[in-house]
């Protein structure tokens, strides 16, 4: 075997998604990219905010001596201090720079955190539908994936969650605002989750880490800020990036924030620093660390995303689609009128509309529509969505 | 157990090195950093070349729309094309952009390549003394580390190498110019290595990848360019970064180059792209990809490092130290006059000189001196090196 058989198997399993992407690319070449409505990727089309561009220009212009040297693997003090200060203000907790580890995006952060805590056979709970890369992240470090179904509105089903927690449960991953559903957990849900995990920690006599994946936290539409996991559970760790709030997914900059007072903090922090080196990240990119230090709380124009959500939701509802109206992020996860979501996605492709089957997120019978696209793309695609809906007997 | 026991064990094993660093930091606080001669880290003190600074300013100023969006996980075409063109010129081989995968430094590149090829139990050969992080990189992906001793000049001992290759050998890692020894393999050594691996591939009926770690390739002192592994072995993969040649270790930018004609290329390339995602790198940082695209072959002033090498080597030789005079990189790996290198390093600390014990690289009885420091630091530290030498009976 040339390549790793484990990797070959994973690639085979996901190959239908890739094939679909390739078909999409093929289609763009055939009919011209401008005629294809691509809702398949969560690649924000919005440019970073002005404050970011100004700050980047400043940092590059100053070129402080040593700017490009190795950064400490937990991050430069300037960035850790900036983030800690912001988090302290947000939560009223006493975040110090040492509670922060800069990472290569949230994806890098997840690998660092899971490497730091997992031993082979440790279980990690994820909620269905899930961001598909969690499967790799958990498996990379010998963990066992434990998918737990959510309720019909993609909220936590506490009976199912409780049944899934065992003595081997080491972590629970939540992602709110959610990819692929756009669901935002409310305060009560986070409080209940914290309560359950606290009880289970007592029952089993060891830590269960709550890993909160929050890259979409700034992108919410109801005017309310999402609840702080830190308010409701001691062993909570937030993992996030500036890919979405500052529109910087190409720059790979994010961080891990450990709750002040988290159990075994010193050991945990050392393990994360070790994992940053051992996994080959070494450190988060240096210039970006300096740039984001002063931009905590800054974000792109969220109202533009709200407008897109409204256009898309109103249009699809009119065409008869059923869905949970998202409160955040830039994804919609409607039901398909037939159980076979892959077949339905193929029908949409015939109309030059690219989406992703829900099966790719562990839940068939749905599709994911990423609406981080131009308004015009939504407007022009709606009639196509409607035609396909009609074909399957949906009524507006 | 709060943190991974595997990680806890690895941390414990390496804790004496960390303790030594901490003692160094402590010392700096006590007597002032300017009074401590720190040869412990390979953190280049030279600023990046002017061409880099100009190019960075240009890229940031242009701010092409979409500049900050997700980059393809193999890298932006501009960067892959620039690197392929440079490698084609260098080697006469036909490198295409598809042979290149941009990575988060060489450390990221190693993890991507090893994830792509290793199954649990596959063996990876490394040469002693070795860059200590190889131990983590191999272990991360289930590989078995097979350390092979080098000859007295840190060259490949082909008898020992041949004896170490088994049916489970999946890869051999070389690092020339070498960290920690500064040794540069000559053409004959690479040719012989290629011949042996080709024979072993035939014997065992599967690929053995040669992974050449080349971040120091531009830093050589004899005026000759180091040999191209691509000239001597088909299944060779170069993994490198711009941390040393452009002085950019904080920016985490590097690449993997697969030899045109490498076996099972399509599958291997797909596996590397998959690994880039799965490990959470997602892509190499985007702006830096654009910046280095046009800077292939550009490097910092190598002659400055040659001058430092000469100062250090001449001074230490005069004091009676025995060592292999390095032809490249910025490390010297002298023998210690007593077998206990840790004790010897501690003696140097008493003179405010920080170095790393050879044991940290798998070879006791030596120390590593990183001379990517100011000339003045070398000049001021030489008397201290001499005093400690005298204490142990070395004679200049």
Interface residues (C-beta under 8 A of the other chain):
Chain A: X1 X2 X3 X4 X5 X6 X7 X8 X10 X11 X41 X43 X44 X45 X47 X48 X53 X56 X57 X60 X61 X63 X65 X67 X68 X69 X70 X71 X104 X105 X107 X108 X109 X110 X111 X112 X115 X116 X117 X118 X119 X120 X133 X136 X137 X140 X141 X206 X207 X243 X247 X248 X249 X250 X251 X252 X263 X264 X267 X268 X270 X271 X274 X275 X277 X278 X279 X280 X281 X282 X283 X284 X285 X286 X287 X288
Chain B: X1 X2 X3 X4 X5 X6 X7 X8 X10 X11 X41 X43 X44 X45 X47 X48 X53 X56 X57 X60 X61 X63 X65 X67 X68 X69 X70 X71 X104 X105 X107 X108 X109 X110 X111 X112 X115 X116 X117 X118 X119 X120 X133 X136 X137 X140 X141 X206 X207 X243 X247 X248 X249 X250 X251 X252 X263 X264 X267 X268 X270 X271 X274 X275 X277 X278 X279 X280 X281 X282 X283 X284 X285 X286 X287 X288
